[in-house]
Amino acid sequence: MKRALVLAILSVIFVAAVFQMDTYSDARGKPATPAEVLKFANEDYLDLYGVKDYFKEETSKGSYRKDLLQKRIASGAERYYEIVYGTSHGTQLDGGLYEYSGYTREGNSVPTENVPWFAGWSGTQIQNLSLIKESWEDDAVQQKFKVNTNKFDRYQNTNNSKLTAYLTDGTFEQAIIEGLNFEYGGNRTYKDFMYRDQNKELQDKKVYTNNATPSKGGKWIDYVHVLQPPTYFSWGYGTVYISHNSGNITYLDIPIAPLALVEQEYDLKAEFEQLPLQAQTGEQVQVQIRVDSSFPEEIKTPFRWEIIQVSTGKAINSSSAKLTFTGHAQKGSGELVIPKNGERLLKASFKMPDSEVRIKFSVNPEGKTPKEKQLANNVLDSHPIAVKLLKPQPLGYNVLTRQVEFPIYGGAPLVAQLYLPRGSWINNATGQLHVTNATPDVFRQYNVSGNPVVDDPGSHISRQPIVSAVIDRKDFGDDPEHGKWLNPANPYSPAVKEGRVDFQGGVQRTYKYDVTSCSNGTCTTRTVTDTATASFPQGTDRKLYEMYFYHGRKEVPEPVVDSKIEQNTGTSLSKKLLWRTEPYPVDVIRWMYHLDKNNQAYQAVAVNGQYKRSFTQQGMGDIAWSADRPQRQEYQTSRTAAKEGQAGKAGYDKAVFATDRELQRFNYPVKSGYYFNPAGSYSFKVKTVVYKPVKDDTEDHKELVQRVIDSFRYENDLIYINNKKIAVNLSNEPLAKQGGGFARKTGILTAASPKGVNGEVLLAVTDRSTDGSRYSKKVVELEHSQDVKGDTHEYWKKVMEGYSQSSTAGSNTAFEYKEFVKDGQKMYQITEETRVTIVINPKNSYLYTHANMADGEYPIKVSVGNVELGKSKLAYRTLGSIQGITTLDGMTVTVKGSMFDDLNN
């Protein structure tokens, strides 16, 4: 099992926006040339491991691959880099991809990014493999793979503070776990690594469990042979060796995460889930606060509500205001238990007093239980909003973003009035009204117009700023464009976010005035300058936005179909089959929109549906039997010849019927010893209508036709004599003697056992295999379109949400949710018809009855047995059994006398 690291060995990842490191590495910025990539990597290597100029421009394997680095740099979007030497090598896979992209500084092969597991997979998760402990010292590993111990195997250094700032124990253990989580963890399954469908049956199984350590015991550092340690921004590289019951040893590449990726800050965050901004006196108000935890374990932390009547500055009275606390805490303060990576919802309800109310809430305010660095989101305060009139603006279920625009301070001028204390003004007034986005996670693409920097000649400075911004669905925790769907229990209840804009500022202007002083009769005048200042009004403008969420129901009702067999009796020659066709997964999209400031859509986006849908429909089949040449017709010529007393063989094409006048009272009189050739021709038609994503001939039709063929039976209990002078039945089975004759035993011909007396083929099937014209197929594609106004067949609509055809039109009406078939998928209605003819004794072989066949009546029966569909693997197995036809055709032969009677006469 071989696999490259997604961010391969020595990838230098410069992602300052993610890691926000306070080391000198941030200041370096993003490398602009391959040479800078080497320079930065060497700086880190010296800093962490004390090795200078580790990465050379050339090694024994060749020069470092500037082409790969330059390609990454030029791409702009990809902010990581591979330092490899030499050329691509190893096994060449499909598409020209080589197993390795080059070599490390020490000459170890570096797996190519995203190379699949071309050796397959046994299904054992990585942590459960039979790993070889301290493989670098194992004789078998050393002999087979030429492994040498190096100083980074089980490395530990607790004296380098720059290293222990990330790896507290000074080992690579946590970096290995983070690397495995990143590369193999989460929801990644074998399908992500599969090559040429090897071991495809395992494609949905996970290859690694997040944070898992070796099941054999110990830590990863006990098993991982380190070939290259990580730096601040580059991935390290290692290998584990795996023993097998066969005695064979294989290996797997192990990613070692950059140190910057190992550092994680866990956080508690409190948010107003519901903060009513208006209420009438006496109205019951409910405030909801959600506390989210990113801590990977259950935590217990202090919390406290403060609900204050602004006019008095005192907490509202629990009895008069009917203050209650519900949710995950039934009191106003105490200890809150939050599950790992979980959340808690706390609710406070009260009767609105006759003045505004201020809501305050804190959770772990001192950051001690548990320890936190980010405390700003632990404390909530509604001031100065309070609970008053503020109409929220709704953003519908299908809105991705909406542009908003509003004037600050209700559009009234914000004025800074300068007063001239004395003298006259010098120069213009200068300053700035600062209009600041206090909620950048609400107001995106924030911009302020109508607020130039102050450089005015007057003293009355007026500004009327207008804020424009974008409200983004992602900020409400919902990102369906990128596969993150928020599914509230009540889709009618929106998430509410509050946007705040703070405004404050001031101006200043210089003025001058003259000061005259006199001494000893002499007066002098000097000019003095000073500065006057004035402030703009300050405050906070607030807006409330409601975001609604609905991303479809998990299951859409299946189309209503019949599941039955009509006319399913033993006498009906035709049957109609109705069943539900097998389901096929369907990828769907829904349309979501970007809205302008006038609430009009200016861009539509096709967003993948949260759930796959399942296409199924009414399957249909018709089976109709007929007797093309029944017994009475086949033997008519011979019977007529006997009635007319014709002599000679010419008139007796199928059988020799008795010519004796006294025997003519029987329908089909024969004498033993003469030939009686089985005969008859029967046909059936099978027509099926099914739905498939491909146009190929269907197994549904092929199997049904074969099962109907196999159900045909022709039988009689006449006693024949074969070429070996042995008394046999129709099936060429020897018969036991009984009295002066032989015991009867019914002989049966079927498609599976078509041979009879003398091994002759007495039953022939003519179908599409012998005559292509007996099969026909009509394929009709069920049209669909992603376009809102495009044409989509109603059968598609029956399996998607948002349509009357699937009884889910209410989703479109209530939640603006309607699904469309994603482009690139096909579904066909396939109608197939096959005509089959079964001929008895197609060569009209002459079969002689035994001269000692006893007198009596010998019935010939043509029937159709039950067709057992329950054993099929196909969808119509639910129908159970198709009732056969008790009598498709038949007659009774009356045996009187034998050929010896005629010879003696």
Buried (B, 14 or more C-beta within 10 A) or exposed (E): BBBBBBBBBBBBBBBBEEBEBEBEBBEBEBBEEBEBBBBBBBBBBBBBBEEEEBBEEEBEBEEBBBEBBBBBBEEEEEBBBBBBBBBBBBEEBEEEBBBBBBBBBEEBBBBBBEBBBBEBBEEBBBBBBBBBBBBBEBEEBBEBBEBEEBEBBBBEBEEBEEBEBBBEEBBBBBBBBBBBBBBBBEEBBBEBBBBEEBBEEBBEBBBBBBEBBBEBEEBBBBBBBBBBBBBBBBBBBBBBBBBEEEEEBBBBBBBBBBBBBBBEEBBBBBBBBBBBBBBEEEEEBBBBBBBBBEBEEEBEBBBBBBBBBBEEEEBBEEEEBEBBBEBBBEEBEEEBEBEEEBBBBBBBBBBBBEEBBBBBBBBBBEBEEBEBEEBEBBBBEBEEBBBBEBEBBBBBBBBBBBBBEBEBBEEEEBEBEBEEEEBEBEEEBBBBBBBBBBBEEBBBEBEBEEBEEBEBEEBEBBBBBBBBBBBBBBBBBBBBBEEEBBEEEEBEEBBBBBBBBBBBBBBBBBBBEEEEEEEEEEEEEEEEEEEBEBEBBEBBBBBBBBBBBBBBBEEBEBBEBBBEBEEBEEEBBBBBBBBBBBBBEBBBBBBBBBBBEEEEBEEBBBBBBBBEBBBBBBBBBBBBBBBEBBBBBBBBBBBEBBEEEBEEEEBBBBBBBBBBEEBBEBEBBBBBBBBBBBBBBBBBBBBBBBBBEEEEBBEBBBBBBBBBBBBBBBBBBBBBBBEEEEBBBBBBBEBEEEEEBBBBBBBBBBBEEBEBBBEBEBBBBBBBEEEEEBBEBEEEEBEBBBEEEEEBBEBBBBBBBBBEBBEBBEBBEEBBBBBBBBEEBEBBBBBBBBBBBBBBBBEBBBBBBBBBBBEEEBEBBBBBBBBBBEEBEBBBEEBBBBBBBEEBBBBBBBBBBBBEBBEEE
